[in-house]
Structure formats: C-alpha cells, structure tokens
Amino acid sequence: MANKDIPNGFKYVSGPFIKKTYLCAASQTIAKGDMVIEDGNGYIAIAASTSGILLGVAEHAKTTTASVTAADTIDVIIGTQDTVFEGQCSGDSTLTMLFTLMDIEGTTGIMEVNENATTESVLRCVGIPGDTDLGTNAIGTNGRVHVTIYRSTWNGGIAAA
C-alpha cells in the first residue's frame, strides 16, 4: 500500500524532551511541527531550506504581526543530538539514507525532509519507522523517517558527534 502524502511538518518521537518558550519575531506564520530557528536577535522565526542551523520544532501554531507583543510567544521542542523527530520525505525514502545528512524543505505547515539535498546538512536520518500514527509506513515515495537535528543552536551550531 502506498504511503499517504501528508507533509505536516515534524513531530517529537523520543529522546530528551526539552520545551522552552520564546518570543516570536515579527511577521511570522508558524504551524505546529515547523522547524524553527533563532534569528540572531533572540526571537524565533520559521526555518527555511537555506537555514544552516535549526533550534527545534514548534509545539503549536503562532502568527505574529509586524509589531511583536509580550503575548507573542511560542513553545519549541529543542533539537538536541539525541532528540528524535519524525517527518515525511519530499521524495523517496530508502534504506541507504540511514545515518546520512539531509536538508529540510517546504513552507509553514508542510515542511518535509529533503532527502536529496545536503547543502545545509541540518538533519541526520536515524531510522525508518514501520507504523506511524498516520498508518503503515513503507520505504518509498512519501516515506516517513526519524531524524535528529545535526546542526543545532542548542549546541552552539556545532554538528552533533
């Protein structure tokens, strides 16, 4: 049976569960499951395919206007080298992708693992689940994989060992 095409961002699977609350940057639309970054000014912004360092995964949605208020906070599940998240591949999952580096792609609400790109090398594939809460997962098109954040703000942007 074919995998369902449901690019819904990333979800926490296992490992250290560190949740922190941050102030969002102005003019952000962040969905639950989006990868996020620290913008250099102490604010959280949505990650892009060109983001070279990730902080973690948004635990809930947040939209901010051009003028940030004290109420514009978002909870982030921090990506340590041992925190595992699940995401859908934009193409095909394969057994040979295990323990390889890869990028992210997509926009808010539909972020995916870009298994064919290593420009930023921000994720490391650490597993391919059999069953998920979305049903049976098979290797191939729209396959879901387990990843850790390889280049994380949490460890100073230094790649995980």
C-alpha positions in Angstrom: 0.0 0.0 0.0 1.3 3.4 -0.9 2.3 5.9 1.8 -0.1 8.8 2.3 1.2 12.2 1.1 0.7 14.2 4.3 3.6 16.7 4.6 2.6 18.0 8.1 6.0 19.1 9.5 7.8 17.3 12.2 6.7 15.6 15.4 8.6 14.6 18.6 9.2 10.8 18.8 11.8 10.2 21.6 14.8 11.3 23.5 15.3 14.3 25.7 12.1 16.4 25.8 13.2 20.0 26.4 10.5 22.5 25.8 11.3 26.2 26.0 9.1 29.3 25.5 10.4 32.0 23.2 9.2 35.3 21.8 8.4 35.1 18.1 9.9 37.5 15.6 7.6 40.0 13.8 5.5 38.9 10.8 5.8 35.2 11.3 3.3 32.4 10.5 4.5 29.2 12.2 2.5 26.0 12.2 2.7 23.2 14.7 5.5 20.9 13.5 7.5 23.6 11.7 11.3 23.7 12.2 12.3 27.0 13.7 15.5 29.0 14.1 16.8 31.6 16.5 17.0 34.8 14.3 20.2 36.2 15.9 18.2 38.8 17.9 16.8 36.3 20.4 13.5 35.8 18.5 12.1 32.7 16.9 11.4 32.5 13.2 10.3 29.8 10.8 13.2 27.9 9.3 13.8 27.8 5.5 15.6 25.4 3.3 18.6 27.7 3.5 18.7 27.7 7.3 22.1 26.3 8.3 21.3 25.9 12.0 18.0 24.8 13.5 16.7 25.2 17.0 13.8 22.8 17.2 10.2 22.1 16.3 7.2 24.4 17.1 4.8 22.8 19.5 1.9 24.9 18.5 0.9 27.5 15.8 1.6 31.2 16.1 1.1 34.1 13.8 2.6 37.5 14.6 2.0 40.9 13.1 4.6 43.5 12.2 4.5 44.6 15.9 5.5 41.9 18.4 3.9 42.0 21.8 4.8 40.2 25.0 2.0 37.7 24.3 3.6 36.6 21.0 5.3 33.5 22.5 5.8 30.0 21.1 6.8 26.8 22.7 9.7 25.0 21.0 10.8 21.4 21.5 14.5 21.8 21.4 16.5 19.6 19.0 19.4 18.1 20.9 21.6 15.5 19.2 19.5 12.8 20.9 16.0 14.2 20.3 14.3 12.2 17.5 11.6 13.8 15.3 9.5 12.2 12.5 9.0 13.8 9.2 7.9 12.9 5.6 10.4 12.7 2.8 9.7 15.0 -0.1 10.7 12.2 -2.5 11.6 8.6 -1.7 12.9 7.1 1.5 15.5 4.4 1.1 17.5 2.1 3.4 20.7 3.8 2.2 19.7 7.1 3.7 20.1 5.8 7.3 22.7 7.9 9.2 23.1 10.3 6.3 22.7 14.0 6.4 20.0 15.9 4.7 18.1 19.2 4.5 14.6 20.5 5.1 12.2 22.0 2.6 8.7 23.3 2.3 6.8 26.1 3.9 4.8 26.6 7.1 2.5 23.6 7.8 4.0 21.4 5.0 7.7 21.1 5.9 9.4 17.9 4.8 12.8 16.1 4.9 14.7 16.8 1.7 16.5 13.5 1.4 18.2 14.6 -1.9 19.9 17.7 -0.6 22.9 18.2 1.7 23.6 21.9 1.1 22.9 22.7 4.8 23.1 19.2 6.3 20.9 20.1 9.3 19.2 16.7 9.8 20.5 13.2 10.2 18.3 10.2 9.4 18.4 7.8 12.3 15.5 5.4 11.4 12.6 4.4 9.3 9.5 3.6 11.3 7.3 0.7 10.3 4.0 2.1 11.6 3.1 5.7 12.4 0.0 7.4 13.7 -0.7 8.0 10.0 -0.8 4.3 9.2 1.7 1.8 7.8 4.9 3.4 6.6 6.7 1.7 3.7 10.1 2.6 2.2 9.5 4.6 -1.0 7.5 7.7 -2.1 6.4 9.9 0.8 8.1 7.6 3.3 8.4 8.9 6.8 11.7 8.9 8.6 13.2 9.6 12.0 15.7 12.4 12.2 17.8 14.3 14.7 18.9 17.9 14.3 22.5 17.6 13.3 23.3 21.4 13.4 21.5 22.8 16.4 21.5 26.2 18.1 21.3 24.2 21.3 24.8 23.0 20.9 26.2 26.3 19.5 25.6 25.3 15.9 28.3 22.7 16.1 27.5 19.4 14.4 26.5 16.6 16.6 29.1 13.9 17.2 
